[in-house]
Amino acid sequence: MQEAYRPFYSPTLGHDVEMLVFGEVGYPVIIFPTSRGRYYEAKDFKLVEAAQWFVENQKIKLYCVDGVDAHTWYAKHLPPAQRVQNHIRYDHMISHELVPLLQGECHVEKVAVAGCSFGGYHALNFAFRHPEQVGYLFSMGAAFDMRQFMDGHYDENFYFNNPPDYMPDAQNEHFYQMNIVLGTAEDDFCKGSNFQMSDILHRKGIRHWLDVRPGTHDWPVWRAMFPHYLSFV
C-alpha cells in the first residue's frame, strides 16, 4: 500500500498542515483524528490497515489530515469564543484548501469524510456545513453536541458548529444526495448522540443508516465498521 507524507502550507492557518496519504488512485476519503489526535493516528491504530483492500484495489485514496483540537475545543487557556473562531479557521482550511486540492487530484466533485470518536464530530459537522462538497459521511463512535467545551458560552458561531442545534432548521438539497452512516455500539457512551442525530435526520427525511453494533467505544469496533462503510463508495 503506497504511503506518502504530504504536508501542505495553509494560508488560512498560517502554518503547514501535516498529512499522510495512502494509495495512488481512488475516491478521496478524508479521515479526521480523534480528540487531540494527529495525522498518523489512523495508521497507528490500524484503521488504515482495515481499509487496505480498498486502497490497493484503487477504490479509495485515504487522506489522513492533522487536527487542531488543542487550539480549538480543548484550548481551555483561550476564551470559549476564540476556541470556536479557531475551529472555524480549521473548517475553512478543509473546505477552501484541502477539498479543492482533492477535487483536482482525484477528478471528483465531492469527497468522503470519516472519523472515529471526536473525529466523527469533525466529519459530520464538516459534511453538514458543506454538503455540496461531501458525497459520503462515515461517523464512528461520535458525539455531536459541543456544549461541554464552551463553559456556558453560546453565540452564533457556536450555533453553526453544533449540529444538534443547526441541523433541525438547515436546508440544502445536497443533504438528500449524501450517503450517511452513523456508526455506534451498544455500550458506547456516545450511543445516545447517534440516536438523537438519527432522529433529527429522520424528521427531515434525510436518508441515512444508524448502525448499532455489539461492543464499546474503542478501535476494534471502528476497525470493523470502516471497511464495511467503504464498500458503499
Secondary structure, DSSP 8 states (H G I E B T S, - for coil): --EEE--EEETTTTEEE-EEEE-SSSEEEEEE-STT--TTHHHHTTHHHHTHHHHHTTSEEEEEE---GGGTTT-TTS-HHHHHHHHHHHHHHIIIIIHHHHHHHHT-S-EEEEEETHHHHHHHHHHHH-GGGEEEEEEES-----GGGTTT---HHHHTT-HHHHGGG---GGGGT-EEEEEEETT-TTHHHHHHHHHHHHHHT---EEEEESS-SSHHHHHHHHHHHHTT-
